[in-house]
């Protein structure tokens, strides 16, 4: 960490000297009044040869961008998207040269010519101290711009340009946030308070209400939390996972989060339950961290606690209620018998969970429907509809168990009528499960889940769902 701090100080020194070299004070750029003016500074940045002056100018551009109100930031990004593409004349010339002399060297020149100028701009902005985090935040604004362009039915070429700019960010971030650069750190009560505060803020699965609740999740001997960090974002977790050490696979989240529970001696625990995985940086959407995180945590825990034999998740099912409600109202419901549809009408009554008879009738109809949702309902790519299922199955996990009323919180009932599932990470089968899922679309499933399927029903139709972001 000291070396990284030294490097940051060195870059700042270069930036300060560079500012003197180009004769540009902060107040000069602070007077820049428009997105167009800032775009002109970007033109200057990518045309410069000097390292010191480039670092200084990059920092000033990022500072001014951060000071802009949202509307000006979006206007700036639209200009970068539409005006910092590839040089079409240079591309045409490179294509002609390659056709005349189809060598690897000519192909390399074509590759350089075809690269949008926005990629070089992003690279140069990243040279500034704090540039990486500033660019991650900039991409968050780009998501807003893409939505605005779509909502106002902007010209197709403008929408395409914004999509292309987003691809530039994702392409570069995938390299900069390569697994080789990530550092896994345990999060416990001795972790600096500013990071703990971010864990509270970034928790996306089961809300952390206050510091006392955070303490219950990370301080007991049978609780663990791990996060990935990047050297350029020292105090910003990228993704974190919360783990409960138990002696059995938990069917519900409330006992895990309960206040006053009796901790399990960690050294005798047999099961590690990954009950919350939260991505922290919206601007890094599309950059994969979760699969590396889970696999490394599994390896580290197995090494630390030899008694651990079972590694599972306790996962939400965010798309289930939407799918079930749609099928309940369909003329030809998929995955449901008419008797199931009738029983599930009880979901519309206020007391269905407190009335044992109604609750049991719902359970008998819901679990077969859930099995159809996971195993037969597909999106346009032939994958399960549920995003959490796609994530874990793609990592090589097995759909192990469905848990009726596993999450009775307001959020759990709203997104899945309380349904939760366990995905099992069997170390001996992860690679096989991953390969069959990726290549054949096969969902690795326990016999307990498979038995819930209604064998006399046709498979549900494929459903096209809009992806977030």
C-alpha positions as CSV (number, residue, x, y, z in Angstrom):
1,X,0.0,0.0,0.0
2,X,2.9,2.3,0.8
3,X,4.3,1.8,-2.8
4,X,0.9,2.6,-4.3
5,X,0.7,5.8,-2.2
6,X,4.2,6.8,-3.3
7,X,3.2,6.2,-6.9
8,X,0.1,8.4,-6.4
9,X,2.2,11.2,-4.9
10,X,4.7,10.9,-7.8
11,X,1.8,11.2,-10.4
12,X,0.5,14.2,-8.5
13,X,4.0,15.8,-8.6
14,X,4.2,15.2,-12.4
15,X,0.7,16.7,-12.7
16,X,1.6,19.8,-10.8
17,X,4.8,20.3,-12.9
18,X,2.8,19.6,-16.1
19,X,0.3,22.3,-15.2
20,X,3.2,24.7,-15.1
21,X,4.5,23.4,-18.4
22,X,1.2,24.0,-20.3
23,X,0.5,27.3,-18.5
24,X,-2.9,26.1,-17.4
25,X,-4.1,26.9,-13.8
26,X,-7.1,25.3,-12.2
27,X,-8.9,28.6,-12.4
28,X,-8.6,28.7,-16.2
29,X,-10.4,25.5,-16.6
30,X,-12.8,26.4,-13.8
31,X,-14.0,29.2,-16.1
32,X,-14.9,26.7,-18.8
33,X,-18.6,27.2,-19.1
34,X,-19.9,24.4,-21.4
35,X,-19.6,20.8,-22.3
36,X,-18.3,21.8,-25.7
37,X,-15.5,23.7,-24.2
38,X,-14.5,20.7,-22.1
39,X,-14.7,18.4,-25.2
40,X,-12.1,20.8,-26.8
41,X,-9.8,20.2,-23.9
42,X,-10.2,16.5,-24.5
43,X,-9.2,17.0,-28.2
44,X,-6.0,18.7,-26.8
45,X,-5.4,15.9,-24.4
46,X,-5.3,13.1,-27.0
47,X,-3.2,15.2,-29.3
48,X,-0.4,15.9,-26.7
49,X,2.9,14.0,-26.6
50,X,4.1,15.2,-23.2
51,X,3.5,12.9,-20.3
52,X,3.6,15.6,-17.6
53,X,1.3,18.0,-19.4
54,X,-1.1,15.2,-20.3
55,X,-1.4,14.1,-16.6
56,X,-2.1,17.7,-15.6
57,X,-4.7,18.3,-18.3
58,X,-6.4,14.9,-17.5
59,X,-6.8,15.9,-13.9
60,X,-8.2,19.3,-14.7
61,X,-10.7,17.8,-17.2
62,X,-11.9,15.3,-14.6
63,X,-12.2,18.0,-11.9
64,X,-14.2,20.2,-14.2
65,X,-16.4,17.3,-15.2
66,X,-17.1,16.4,-11.6
67,X,-18.1,20.0,-10.9
68,X,-20.6,20.1,-13.8
69,X,-24.4,19.6,-13.0
70,X,-25.8,16.3,-14.3
71,X,-27.3,17.9,-17.5
72,X,-23.9,19.3,-18.5
73,X,-22.2,16.0,-17.7
74,X,-24.6,14.2,-20.0
75,X,-24.1,16.7,-22.7
76,X,-20.4,16.2,-22.5
77,X,-20.7,12.4,-22.7
78,X,-23.0,12.8,-25.8
79,X,-20.3,14.9,-27.5
80,X,-17.6,12.4,-26.7
81,X,-19.8,9.5,-28.0
82,X,-20.7,11.3,-31.3
83,X,-17.4,13.1,-32.0
84,X,-14.6,10.8,-30.7
85,X,-15.2,7.8,-32.9
86,X,-12.8,6.3,-35.3
87,X,-11.3,8.2,-38.2
88,X,-13.2,6.8,-41.1
89,X,-10.8,8.0,-43.7
90,X,-7.9,6.3,-41.8
91,X,-10.0,3.1,-41.6
92,X,-10.7,3.1,-45.3
93,X,-7.0,3.6,-46.1
94,X,-6.0,0.8,-43.7
95,X,-8.5,-1.6,-45.2
96,X,-7.1,-0.8,-48.7
97,X,-3.6,-1.3,-47.5
98,X,-4.4,-4.6,-45.9
99,X,-6.2,-5.9,-49.0
100,X,-3.2,-5.0,-51.1
101,X,-0.7,-6.5,-48.6
102,X,-2.6,-8.9,-46.2
103,X,0.2,-9.2,-43.6
104,X,0.0,-9.3,-39.9
105,X,1.6,-5.8,-39.7
106,X,-1.0,-4.3,-42.0
107,X,-3.7,-6.0,-39.9
108,X,-2.2,-4.3,-36.8
109,X,-2.4,-1.0,-38.5
110,X,-6.0,-1.6,-39.4
111,X,-6.7,-2.5,-35.7
112,X,-5.2,0.8,-34.6
113,X,-7.1,2.8,-37.2
114,X,-10.4,1.2,-36.3
115,X,-10.1,2.0,-32.6
116,X,-12.4,4.9,-31.5
117,X,-10.6,7.9,-30.3
118,X,-12.7,7.7,-27.2
119,X,-10.7,4.7,-26.0
120,X,-7.5,6.7,-26.1
121,X,-9.2,9.5,-24.3
122,X,-10.3,7.2,-21.5
123,X,-6.8,5.8,-21.3
124,X,-5.3,9.3,-20.9
125,X,-7.9,10.4,-18.4
126,X,-6.9,7.4,-16.4
127,X,-3.4,8.7,-16.0
128,X,-4.6,11.4,-13.5
129,X,-4.5,10.7,-9.9
130,X,-7.9,9.3,-8.9
131,X,-8.7,8.9,-12.6
132,X,-9.9,5.3,-12.4
133,X,-12.6,6.0,-9.8
134,X,-13.6,9.2,-11.7
135,X,-14.0,7.1,-14.9
136,X,-16.1,4.5,-13.1
137,X,-18.4,7.3,-11.9
138,X,-18.4,8.7,-15.4
139,X,-19.7,5.4,-16.8
140,X,-22.6,5.6,-14.2
141,X,-23.6,8.9,-15.9
142,X,-23.3,7.2,-19.3
143,X,-26.0,4.7,-18.2
144,X,-28.2,7.6,-17.4
145,X,-27.5,9.1,-20.9
146,X,-28.3,5.9,-22.7
147,X,-31.7,5.7,-20.9
148,X,-32.4,9.4,-21.7
149,X,-31.6,8.9,-25.4
150,X,-33.8,5.9,-25.6
151,X,-36.7,7.6,-23.8
152,X,-36.6,10.6,-26.0
153,X,-36.3,8.4,-29.1
154,X,-33.0,10.1,-30.2
155,X,-31.5,9.5,-33.6
156,X,-30.4,5.9,-34.0
157,X,-26.8,7.0,-34.8
158,X,-26.7,8.9,-31.5
159,X,-28.0,5.9,-29.5
160,X,-25.5,3.7,-31.3
161,X,-22.6,6.1,-30.5
162,X,-23.5,6.0,-26.8
163,X,-23.7,2.2,-26.9
164,X,-20.2,2.2,-28.6
165,X,-18.8,4.6,-25.9
166,X,-20.1,2.3,-23.2
167,X,-18.4,-0.7,-24.9
168,X,-15.2,1.3,-24.8
169,X,-15.5,1.7,-21.1
170,X,-16.4,-2.0,-20.6
171,X,-13.5,-3.1,-22.8
172,X,-10.9,-1.1,-20.9
173,X,-12.3,-1.8,-17.5
174,X,-12.2,-5.6,-18.2
175,X,-8.4,-5.2,-18.6
176,X,-7.9,-2.8,-15.8
177,X,-9.9,-4.9,-13.3
178,X,-8.5,-8.2,-14.4
179,X,-8.5,-10.8,-11.7
180,X,-4.7,-10.6,-11.5
181,X,-5.1,-7.0,-10.1
182,X,-7.8,-7.8,-7.5
183,X,-7.0,-8.2,-3.8
184,X,-9.2,-10.3,-1.5
185,X,-9.5,-8.8,1.9
186,X,-11.5,-10.0,5.0
187,X,-14.0,-7.5,6.4
188,X,-14.3,-7.6,10.2
189,X,-14.9,-5.2,13.1
190,X,-11.2,-4.0,12.9
191,X,-11.7,-2.8,9.2
192,X,-11.5,1.0,8.9
193,X,-14.8,2.7,9.6
194,X,-15.0,4.3,6.2
195,X,-15.0,0.9,4.5
196,X,-17.5,-0.5,7.0
197,X,-19.8,2.4,6.3
198,X,-19.6,1.5,2.6
199,X,-20.5,-2.1,3.3
200,X,-23.7,-0.9,5.0
201,X,-24.4,1.4,2.1
202,X,-23.6,-1.0,-0.7
203,X,-25.5,-4.1,0.8
204,X,-28.0,-4.9,-2.0
205,X,-29.6,-8.2,-0.9
206,X,-30.5,-7.9,2.8
207,X,-30.4,-4.3,4.0
208,X,-28.2,-3.5,6.9
209,X,-30.2,-1.1,9.1
210,X,-27.4,0.2,11.4
211,X,-24.0,-0.4,12.9
212,X,-25.4,-2.9,15.4
213,X,-26.7,-5.1,12.6
214,X,-23.4,-4.8,10.8
215,X,-21.6,-6.0,13.9
216,X,-23.9,-9.0,14.1
217,X,-23.0,-9.9,10.5
218,X,-19.2,-9.7,10.8
219,X,-18.0,-9.9,14.4
220,X,-19.3,-13.4,15.6
221,X,-16.9,-16.3,15.2
222,X,-19.3,-18.0,12.8
223,X,-19.6,-15.1,10.4
224,X,-17.3,-14.0,7.7
225,X,-17.2,-11.2,5.1
226,X,-14.8,-10.9,2.2
227,X,-14.4,-8.1,-0.4
228,X,-12.4,-7.6,-3.6
229,X,-10.4,-4.4,-3.8
230,X,-8.3,-2.9,-6.6
231,X,-5.0,-1.0,-6.1
232,X,-6.5,2.1,-7.8
233,X,-9.5,2.1,-5.6
234,X,-8.0,1.4,-2.2
235,X,-11.0,2.3,0.0
236,X,-13.7,1.3,-2.5
237,X,-14.9,-2.4,-2.3
238,X,-15.8,-3.8,-5.7
239,X,-17.9,-6.7,-4.5
240,X,-18.4,-8.4,-1.2
241,X,-19.9,-11.6,0.1
242,X,-21.3,-12.4,3.5
243,X,-20.9,-15.9,4.9
244,X,-22.6,-17.8,7.7
245,X,-20.8,-20.9,9.2
246,X,-23.4,-23.5,10.3
247,X,-23.9,-27.2,10.7
248,X,-26.7,-27.6,8.1
249,X,-28.0,-26.0,4.9
250,X,-30.2,-23.2,6.0
251,X,-33.7,-23.0,4.4
252,X,-34.5,-19.4,5.5
253,X,-32.7,-16.1,5.9
254,X,-34.4,-14.8,9.0
255,X,-32.7,-17.2,11.5
256,X,-29.3,-16.3,10.0
257,X,-29.9,-12.5,10.5
258,X,-31.7,-12.9,13.8
259,X,-30.6,-10.8,16.8
260,X,-29.7,-12.8,19.9
261,X,-29.0,-16.1,18.1
262,X,-26.4,-18.6,19.5
263,X,-23.2,-18.6,17.5
264,X,-21.8,-21.9,16.2
265,X,-18.2,-22.7,17.1
266,X,-16.4,-21.9,13.8
267,X,-13.9,-24.8,14.1
268,X,-16.7,-27.4,14.2
269,X,-18.9,-25.9,11.4
270,X,-19.6,-28.2,8.5
271,X,-21.4,-25.8,6.1
272,X,-20.6,-22.3,4.7
273,X,-23.6,-20.4,3.5
274,X,-23.1,-17.5,1.1
275,X,-26.2,-15.5,1.9
276,X,-25.5,-12.1,0.3
277,X,-23.3,-11.0,-2.6
278,X,-23.3,-7.3,-3.5
279,X,-21.7,-5.5,-6.4
280,X,-20.6,-2.1,-5.2
281,X,-19.7,-0.1,-8.3
282,X,-22.5,0.4,-10.8
283,X,-20.0,1.8,-13.3
284,X,-18.3,-1.6,-13.4
285,X,-21.4,-3.4,-14.7
286,X,-20.5,-6.2,-17.1
287,X,-17.1,-6.7,-15.5
288,X,-17.0,-10.1,-13.9
289,X,-16.0,-10.4,-10.2
290,X,-18.5,-12.7,-8.5
291,X,-17.3,-16.0,-9.9
292,X,-13.7,-15.3,-8.9
293,X,-14.8,-14.1,-5.5
294,X,-16.9,-17.1,-4.6
295,X,-14.3,-19.6,-5.8
296,X,-11.5,-18.0,-3.9
297,X,-13.5,-17.6,-0.7
298,X,-14.4,-21.3,-0.9
299,X,-10.8,-22.2,-1.2
300,X,-9.7,-19.9,1.6
301,X,-12.4,-21.1,4.0
302,X,-11.7,-24.8,3.2
303,X,-8.1,-24.2,4.1
304,X,-8.9,-22.2,7.2
305,X,-11.6,-24.6,8.6
306,X,-11.0,-28.2,7.5
307,X,-14.4,-29.3,9.0
308,X,-16.2,-27.4,6.3
309,X,-17.6,-29.9,3.7
310,X,-20.6,-28.1,2.2
311,X,-20.5,-24.7,0.4
312,X,-23.9,-23.4,-0.6
313,X,-25.7,-20.1,-1.2
314,X,-29.0,-18.9,0.2
315,X,-30.2,-16.9,-2.7
316,X,-33.1,-14.6,-3.6
317,X,-35.2,-15.3,-6.7
318,X,-35.8,-11.7,-8.0
319,X,-37.7,-12.6,-11.1
320,X,-40.1,-15.3,-9.8
321,X,-43.1,-13.3,-8.6
322,X,-43.2,-11.4,-12.0
323,X,-43.1,-14.7,-13.9
324,X,-45.6,-16.4,-11.6
325,X,-48.1,-13.5,-11.7
326,X,-47.9,-13.4,-15.5
327,X,-48.6,-17.2,-15.8
328,X,-51.4,-17.1,-13.3
329,X,-53.1,-14.5,-15.5
330,X,-52.4,-16.2,-18.8
331,X,-55.0,-18.0,-20.9
332,X,-52.6,-20.9,-21.3
333,X,-50.4,-20.8,-18.2
334,X,-47.1,-22.5,-18.6
335,X,-45.8,-24.7,-15.8
336,X,-49.1,-24.6,-13.9
337,X,-52.1,-26.9,-13.9
338,X,-55.6,-25.4,-13.5
339,X,-55.6,-26.7,-10.0
340,X,-52.3,-24.8,-9.3
341,X,-53.7,-21.6,-10.7
342,X,-56.8,-21.9,-8.5
343,X,-54.7,-22.7,-5.4
344,X,-52.4,-19.7,-6.1
345,X,-55.4,-17.3,-6.0
346,X,-54.8,-17.6,-2.3
347,X,-51.8,-15.4,-2.7
348,X,-54.2,-12.5,-3.3
349,X,-55.6,-12.9,0.2
350,X,-54.0,-11.1,3.1
351,X,-53.9,-14.0,5.6
352,X,-52.5,-16.7,3.3
353,X,-49.3,-17.0,5.3
354,X,-50.9,-17.1,8.7
355,X,-53.6,-19.6,7.8
356,X,-52.0,-23.1,7.9
357,X,-54.4,-24.6,5.4
358,X,-54.1,-21.8,2.9
359,X,-50.3,-21.7,3.3
360,X,-50.0,-25.5,2.7
361,X,-52.2,-25.2,-0.4
362,X,-49.9,-22.4,-1.8
363,X,-46.8,-24.4,-1.0
364,X,-48.0,-27.5,-2.9
365,X,-48.8,-25.3,-6.0
366,X,-45.8,-23.0,-5.8
367,X,-42.9,-25.4,-5.6
368,X,-43.8,-27.2,-8.9
369,X,-44.3,-23.8,-10.5
370,X,-40.8,-22.8,-9.2
371,X,-39.3,-25.9,-10.6
372,X,-40.7,-25.1,-14.0
373,X,-39.5,-21.5,-13.6
374,X,-35.9,-22.7,-13.0
375,X,-35.7,-25.7,-15.3
376,X,-38.1,-25.0,-18.2
377,X,-38.7,-21.3,-18.5
378,X,-36.0,-19.7,-20.8
379,X,-35.1,-16.3,-22.0
380,X,-34.4,-15.5,-25.7
381,X,-30.9,-16.9,-25.3
382,X,-32.1,-20.2,-24.0
383,X,-31.0,-19.5,-20.4
384,X,-33.0,-19.5,-17.2
385,X,-35.1,-16.3,-16.7
386,X,-33.7,-15.6,-13.2
387,X,-30.5,-13.5,-13.2
388,X,-29.3,-14.9,-9.9
389,X,-29.8,-18.5,-11.3
390,X,-27.8,-17.6,-14.4
391,X,-25.0,-16.2,-12.3
392,X,-24.6,-19.3,-10.0
393,X,-25.3,-21.9,-12.7
394,X,-22.7,-20.2,-14.9
395,X,-20.2,-20.5,-12.1
396,X,-20.7,-24.3,-12.0
397,X,-23.1,-24.5,-9.0
398,X,-26.0,-26.9,-8.7
399,X,-29.6,-26.0,-8.0
400,X,-29.9,-27.9,-4.8
401,X,-33.1,-26.9,-3.0
402,X,-36.1,-24.5,-3.2
403,X,-37.2,-23.0,0.1
404,X,-40.8,-22.0,0.5
405,X,-41.1,-18.8,2.6
406,X,-37.3,-18.6,2.9
407,X,-37.5,-14.8,3.1
408,X,-40.6,-13.4,4.7
409,X,-39.3,-9.8,4.7
410,X,-41.2,-7.2,2.7
411,X,-38.6,-7.3,0.0
412,X,-38.6,-11.1,-0.1
413,X,-42.4,-11.3,-0.5
414,X,-42.4,-8.6,-3.1
415,X,-39.9,-10.2,-5.4
416,X,-40.6,-13.9,-5.0
417,X,-43.5,-14.5,-2.6
418,X,-40.8,-15.4,-0.1
419,X,-39.1,-18.1,-2.2
420,X,-35.4,-18.7,-1.8
421,X,-33.1,-21.3,-3.2
422,X,-29.8,-23.0,-2.3
423,X,-27.1,-23.4,-5.0
424,X,-24.5,-26.0,-4.1
425,X,-20.8,-25.4,-4.9
426,X,-19.5,-29.0,-5.1
427,X,-15.7,-28.6,-5.6
428,X,-15.5,-31.9,-7.5
429,X,-18.3,-30.9,-10.0
430,X,-17.9,-27.2,-10.5
431,X,-16.0,-27.4,-13.8
432,X,-18.3,-30.1,-15.3
433,X,-21.4,-28.2,-14.3
434,X,-20.0,-25.0,-15.8
435,X,-19.1,-26.7,-19.1
436,X,-22.4,-28.4,-19.6
437,X,-24.3,-25.2,-18.7
438,X,-22.3,-23.0,-21.0
439,X,-22.1,-25.4,-23.9
440,X,-25.5,-27.2,-23.7
441,X,-27.6,-24.9,-21.5
442,X,-28.0,-27.8,-19.0
443,X,-29.1,-26.8,-15.5
444,X,-27.3,-29.0,-12.9
445,X,-30.1,-29.9,-10.5
446,X,-30.7,-32.1,-7.5
447,X,-33.2,-34.9,-7.6
448,X,-35.3,-33.1,-4.9
449,X,-35.8,-30.1,-7.3
450,X,-36.4,-32.3,-10.4
451,X,-39.1,-34.3,-8.6
452,X,-41.2,-31.1,-8.1
453,X,-41.7,-30.7,-11.9
454,X,-45.2,-31.5,-13.2
455,X,-44.4,-34.2,-15.8
456,X,-47.6,-33.8,-17.7
457,X,-47.1,-30.2,-18.7
458,X,-45.4,-28.8,-21.8
459,X,-42.3,-26.6,-21.3
460,X,-42.9,-22.9,-20.9
461,X,-42.4,-20.6,-23.9
462,X,-39.3,-18.5,-24.1
463,X,-39.7,-15.0,-22.7
464,X,-37.8,-11.9,-23.7
465,X,-37.1,-9.8,-20.7
466,X,-35.5,-6.3,-20.7
467,X,-32.1,-6.4,-19.0
468,X,-31.3,-3.8,-16.4
469,X,-28.8,-1.1,-17.4
